[in-house]
Amino acid sequence: MAETVTEKDSAQERKVVTPAGDPAPEVQPRSNRRFIVIGVVLLLVLGAVFFYWRSTFTEDTDDAQVDGNLYQVSSRIAGHVVKVYVEDNQQVQQGQLLVEIDPTDYQVALQQAEADLASATAQALQATTNVPITRTSVGTTVTTSASDVNATRDLVAQSEKQVEAARAKVDQQRANAQRAQDDVDRYTPLVQKDVISKQQYDAAMAAAAAAKAAVAEAEANVLAQQSAVSNAQARLAQAQAQSKQSVQNAPGQIRVEQSRAAAAQALVRQAEARVQQAKLNLSYTKIVSPTAGIVNKKNVHEGANVSAGQDLMTIVPLTDLWVTANFKETQLAHMRPCQPVTLKVDAYGGRKFSGRVTQVGGATGSMLSLFPPENATGNYVKVVQRIPVRIDFTNLSKEDQDFVLRPGLSVTPEVEVKSTDVPSSCPIPNRAGQGAQSNAGQPQAPVQDQPATGQAAPAQR
């Protein structure tokens, strides 16, 4: 009991009283709620500052979609469809047979072209063989003409010598005739005086007459020999003209045969080209898929007649894909090619794919529209423009092994504009997926629709 009273007395002694002597109100213990509220506010502010600061590291937009080259499969020839091997929304592989056109007409055309080629080849062989034959023949003609000229020249010389001999004979006969006439002149007075007999005088007269006849014959022989010389000279002139003509015409004749041979070879090449075209036309009867993808818009069926260039179906690619993101112009201040991008596909719950910025578009979407804006007229209202940015997938073969991506799917890209992992020259797979190319600072314009003509095209990732 004593201890209890003592404790009470000590408690009363510890009571605080006011100056008026009244007991002071008891002081309640200080609460920690204020510190908790301040701490939460500080955490929120710091978190907001951190997230704002972190948001400057990336730029994103919801105005983006998957793009790809839509291959318009068309017929390169006209014909009758005998078989269609695919249906709408069917997945096909590169090089897979899609449509077959009746090849009969084109097989016949190929056989005709091959026959024409054989005929042209035979004619070319004949024309080519004629070239050395003509060269030999022309050379022989030139040699023969030269020999004729030499022979005719010798004949002229011989005829001229015969003319000289005939003239000498004329002189000789004239001398004989003069001597016979002199004998007649001497015998005339003698026969009148009966110094000589009448018989001697008659013999002298006959000798004189024979001498005159011999002179006439010799002179006629001279004329004949001169005529022979003229004929020989004419033959010489003709031989020289023929020789000259053969020499002048020889190269021309050879060139003519060479031209014929060249023309025949050209006909062979034309025939070969027709054969190649016939083979191509025959190969076009089998229309194959240019890439791996999905068949859409199929508008061909068995028994139909198709014309050249007619669209048969569209192949939507599964591998030749990229993303076109329309960023606001205010988001491009720090955006550069080769910056890493995280791509979230809306259709699959935000499934992520990796990529890199390939290029920034050359103009805004409004400038590329059908009716671009004309700001020089009317009232002007400034509108934030959007510019298309191409983003290529960097690991699509592993991230899209189930082929879920389709052109047109909405994508949310996040570009790491402050990333330090940006090489000066980054290898980015091209659209066909073959090899790599450096696209840093070298934009390439995307093509939305690319026609296909039944020939296989590379479509690897």
Sequence and secondary structure as in RCSB ss.txt:
>XXXX:A:sequence
MAETVTEKDSAQERKVVTPAGDPAPEVQPRSNRRFIVIGVVLLLVLGAVFFYWRSTFTEDTDDAQVDGNLYQVSS
RIAGHVVKVYVEDNQQVQQGQLLVEIDPTDYQVALQQAEADLASATAQALQATTNVPITRTSVGTTVTTSASDVN
ATRDLVAQSEKQVEAARAKVDQQRANAQRAQDDVDRYTPLVQKDVISKQQYDAAMAAAAAAKAAVAEAEANVLAQ
QSAVSNAQARLAQAQAQSKQSVQNAPGQIRVEQSRAAAAQALVRQAEARVQQAKLNLSYTKIVSPTAGIVNKKNV
HEGANVSAGQDLMTIVPLTDLWVTANFKETQLAHMRPCQPVTLKVDAYGGRKFSGRVTQVGGATGSMLSLFPPEN
ATGNYVKVVQRIPVRIDFTNLSKEDQDFVLRPGLSVTPEVEVKSTDVPSSCPIPNRAGQGAQSNAGQPQAPVQDQ
PATGQAAPAQR
>XXXX:A:secstr
 HHHHHHHHHHHHT  B TTS B        SHHHHHHHHHHHHHHHHHHHHHHHTTEEE S EEEEE EEEEE 
SS EEEEEE   TT EE TT EEEEE  HHHHHHHHHHHHHHHHHHHHHHHHHHHHHHHHHHHHHHHHHHHHHHH
HHHHHHHHHHHHHHHHHHHHHHHHHHHHHHHHHHHHHHHHHHTTSS HHHHHHHHHHHHHHHHHHHHHHHHHHHH
HHHHHHHHHHHHHHHHHHHHHHHHHHHHHHHHHHHHHHHHHHHHHHHHHHHHHHHHHHTTEEE SSSEEEES   
 TT EE TT EEEEEEESSSEEEEEEEEGGG TT  TT EEEEEEGGGTSEEEEEEEEEE SS TTTTSSS   T
TSS       EEEEEEEESSHHHHTTT    TT BEEEEEETT S   SS EEE TT SSEEE TT      SEE
EE SS      
